[in-house]
Amino acid sequence: MAEGTSHVVVISDIHGCSTLLREAVWPHLDSGAELCILGDLFDRSPEPDGDRQVLELVRDLQSNPEIYGLKAVTCLRGNHEAMLLNSLKEEAPGKATKLWMRNGGNPDFLPVAREHRDWLEALPYTAIRGQYLFVHAGVRPGVALEDQTIDDLLWIREPFLSQPHGLAYMVVHGHTFSEDFEVVNLPYRIGIDTAACWGGQLTALELSI
């Protein structure tokens, strides 16, 4: 790494795949890199208790980056964190909880999530590192960054996926995986959701900034 540059490792859409998360992160320990996670830590987990394991590992990495030889750990909010938080607001399971469960939410995880609610509510929607804009789903083309809606940052697919967004950044995002489960690398965006919970892999994208 050239002098004056920093190293960032970006991961998205873990979806309770705790084993894949460990495998993705471990090669970068003691590297001095910043780890940036683009949301969707939970739901659709293929492993027993995977959501809890992912949550506890990410929080431990974030709280103690120096122990792991990392510069810092940044975690953004994805649409699954948003659905989970809406579920936690309900005193009894209602529409929000049913929507979350239809999208892979495990009701057994709710008591654990409730213990970490303050942390979940504090997750930011975007992060900027050099020329890169990190966000869960993407941005609406032709709209200034400060005018983007939360709904688009968390949920957008089209027209973001198929046309340049016009911002002065390379947008790095998750949320939408390609049919071949590979990283999508275009002149204006890099999509790193490689379908970990659907039999794909968990991508750890290395960037020099």
C-alpha positions as CSV (number, residue, x, y, z in Angstrom):
1,M,0.0,0.0,0.0
2,A,1.4,3.4,-1.0
3,E,2.3,5.9,1.6
4,G,-0.6,8.2,2.4
5,T,-3.3,5.7,1.3
6,S,-5.6,3.8,3.6
7,H,-7.0,0.3,3.2
8,V,-10.7,-0.4,3.5
9,V,-12.4,-3.8,3.3
10,V,-16.0,-3.7,2.4
11,I,-18.6,-6.5,3.1
12,S,-22.4,-6.5,2.6
13,D,-25.4,-8.7,3.0
14,I,-24.1,-11.1,5.6
15,H,-27.6,-12.4,6.4
16,G,-26.6,-14.5,9.4
17,C,-23.8,-16.4,7.6
18,S,-21.5,-16.3,10.6
19,T,-19.1,-18.9,9.3
20,L,-18.7,-17.0,6.0
21,L,-18.2,-13.7,7.9
22,R,-15.3,-15.2,9.9
23,E,-13.7,-16.6,6.7
24,A,-14.1,-13.2,5.0
25,V,-12.7,-11.1,7.9
26,W,-9.9,-13.3,9.2
27,P,-7.4,-12.7,6.4
28,H,-7.6,-9.0,7.1
29,L,-6.9,-9.1,10.8
30,D,-3.7,-7.3,11.8
31,S,-3.8,-5.5,8.4
32,G,-4.6,-2.0,9.8
33,A,-7.6,-1.8,7.5
34,E,-10.9,-0.3,8.2
35,L,-13.8,-2.8,7.9
36,C,-17.0,-1.3,6.5
37,I,-20.2,-3.4,6.5
38,L,-23.0,-2.2,4.3
39,G,-25.9,-3.6,6.2
40,D,-28.2,-6.6,6.2
41,L,-26.4,-8.4,8.9
42,F,-29.4,-10.6,9.7
43,D,-32.3,-12.7,8.3
44,R,-32.4,-15.8,6.1
45,S,-29.5,-17.3,8.1
46,P,-28.6,-20.8,6.9
47,E,-27.0,-21.5,10.3
48,P,-28.6,-22.1,13.7
49,D,-28.2,-19.0,15.8
50,G,-26.4,-17.3,12.9
51,D,-28.0,-13.9,13.4
52,R,-26.9,-13.7,17.0
53,Q,-23.4,-14.8,16.2
54,V,-23.0,-12.2,13.4
55,L,-24.3,-9.5,15.7
56,E,-22.0,-10.3,18.5
57,L,-19.0,-10.7,16.2
58,V,-19.6,-7.4,14.5
59,R,-20.1,-5.6,17.8
60,D,-16.9,-7.0,19.2
61,L,-14.9,-6.1,16.1
62,Q,-16.4,-2.6,16.3
63,S,-15.8,-2.1,20.0
64,N,-12.2,-3.5,19.9
65,P,-10.7,-2.9,16.5
66,E,-7.2,-2.6,17.9
67,I,-7.3,-6.1,19.4
68,Y,-8.0,-7.4,15.9
69,G,-5.4,-5.2,14.2
70,L,-8.0,-3.1,12.4
71,K,-8.1,0.6,12.1
72,A,-11.9,0.8,12.7
73,V,-15.1,-1.0,12.0
74,T,-18.0,0.9,10.4
75,C,-21.5,-0.7,10.0
76,L,-24.3,0.8,7.9
77,R,-28.0,0.2,8.1
78,G,-29.6,-2.0,5.5
79,N,-33.3,-2.6,4.7
80,H,-33.3,-5.7,6.9
81,E,-32.1,-3.7,9.9
82,A,-34.9,-1.2,9.1
83,M,-37.5,-3.9,9.1
84,L,-36.1,-5.4,12.3
85,L,-36.3,-2.0,14.0
86,N,-39.9,-1.5,12.9
87,S,-40.7,-4.9,14.4
88,L,-39.1,-4.0,17.7
89,K,-41.4,-0.9,17.9
90,E,-44.5,-3.1,18.1
91,E,-45.7,-4.2,21.5
92,A,-47.3,-7.3,19.9
93,P,-46.5,-8.8,16.5
94,G,-48.3,-6.8,13.8
95,K,-47.8,-5.7,10.2
96,A,-44.2,-4.7,10.7
97,T,-43.2,-8.0,12.3
98,K,-45.1,-10.0,9.6
99,L,-43.3,-8.1,6.9
100,W,-39.9,-8.8,8.5
101,M,-40.7,-12.5,8.9
102,R,-41.8,-12.8,5.3
103,N,-38.4,-11.4,4.4
104,G,-36.5,-14.1,6.5
105,G,-36.7,-12.7,10.0
106,N,-36.5,-15.2,12.8
107,P,-38.8,-14.3,15.7
108,D,-36.4,-16.1,18.1
109,F,-33.9,-13.4,17.4
110,L,-36.1,-10.6,18.6
111,P,-35.1,-10.8,22.3
112,V,-31.4,-10.6,21.3
113,A,-32.0,-7.7,18.9
114,R,-34.0,-5.9,21.6
115,E,-30.9,-5.9,23.8
116,H,-28.9,-4.2,21.0
117,R,-31.7,-1.8,19.9
118,D,-29.8,1.4,20.7
119,W,-26.9,0.3,18.6
120,L,-29.2,-0.7,15.7
121,E,-30.9,2.7,15.9
122,A,-27.6,4.5,15.7
123,L,-26.4,2.8,12.5
124,P,-25.8,5.4,9.7
125,Y,-27.1,5.2,6.2
126,T,-24.0,6.2,4.3
127,A,-20.2,6.6,4.6
128,I,-17.7,8.3,2.4
129,R,-14.1,7.3,2.1
130,G,-12.1,9.2,-0.5
131,Q,-13.8,8.8,-3.9
132,Y,-16.1,6.0,-2.6
133,L,-19.6,6.4,-1.3
134,F,-20.8,3.4,0.7
135,V,-24.5,2.7,1.0
136,H,-26.7,-0.4,1.3
137,A,-28.9,-0.3,-1.8
138,G,-27.8,2.6,-3.9
139,V,-28.9,6.2,-4.8
140,R,-31.5,7.7,-7.1
141,P,-29.8,9.0,-10.2
142,G,-29.9,12.8,-10.7
143,V,-30.5,13.5,-7.0
144,A,-27.9,15.3,-4.9
145,L,-26.6,13.1,-2.0
146,E,-28.1,15.4,0.6
147,D,-31.5,15.1,-1.0
148,Q,-31.5,11.3,-1.3
149,T,-34.4,9.6,0.6
150,I,-33.9,7.0,3.3
151,D,-36.2,4.7,1.4
152,D,-33.9,4.8,-1.7
153,L,-30.7,4.4,0.3
154,L,-32.1,1.2,1.8
155,W,-34.3,-0.2,-1.0
156,I,-33.6,1.2,-4.5
157,R,-32.9,-1.1,-7.4
158,E,-34.0,0.7,-10.6
159,P,-33.2,3.1,-12.1
160,F,-30.0,3.0,-10.0
161,L,-28.8,-0.4,-11.3
162,S,-29.0,0.5,-15.0
163,Q,-27.9,4.1,-15.3
164,P,-25.2,6.4,-14.1
165,H,-26.2,8.2,-10.9
166,G,-24.4,11.5,-11.6
167,L,-22.7,11.8,-8.1
168,A,-19.0,12.5,-7.8
169,Y,-18.4,9.2,-6.2
170,M,-18.0,5.5,-7.1
171,V,-20.9,4.0,-5.2
172,V,-20.2,0.7,-3.5
173,H,-23.4,-1.1,-2.5
174,G,-25.0,-4.4,-1.7
175,H,-28.8,-5.3,-1.7
176,T,-29.0,-6.7,-5.2
177,F,-27.0,-9.7,-6.4
178,S,-26.3,-10.6,-10.0
179,E,-27.5,-13.9,-11.6
180,D,-23.9,-15.3,-11.6
181,F,-23.4,-14.3,-7.9
182,E,-20.3,-12.2,-8.9
183,V,-19.2,-8.7,-8.1
184,V,-20.7,-6.1,-10.5
185,N,-18.0,-3.6,-11.4
186,L,-19.3,-0.7,-13.6
187,P,-17.8,2.8,-14.2
188,Y,-20.2,4.3,-11.6
189,R,-21.0,1.5,-9.1
190,I,-19.6,-1.6,-7.6
191,G,-22.2,-4.2,-6.4
192,I,-20.8,-6.6,-3.8
193,D,-23.8,-8.6,-2.7
194,T,-22.8,-12.1,-3.9
195,A,-25.7,-14.0,-2.4
196,A,-24.1,-15.5,0.7
197,C,-27.4,-16.8,2.0
198,W,-28.5,-18.2,-1.3
199,G,-25.5,-20.5,-1.9
200,G,-23.1,-17.8,-3.2
201,Q,-20.2,-16.3,-1.3
202,L,-19.5,-13.4,1.0
203,T,-17.3,-10.9,-0.8
204,A,-14.7,-8.8,1.0
205,L,-13.8,-6.1,-1.4
206,E,-10.4,-4.5,-0.8
207,L,-10.0,-0.8,-1.6
208,S,-7.0,1.5,-1.4
209,I,-8.2,5.0,-0.7
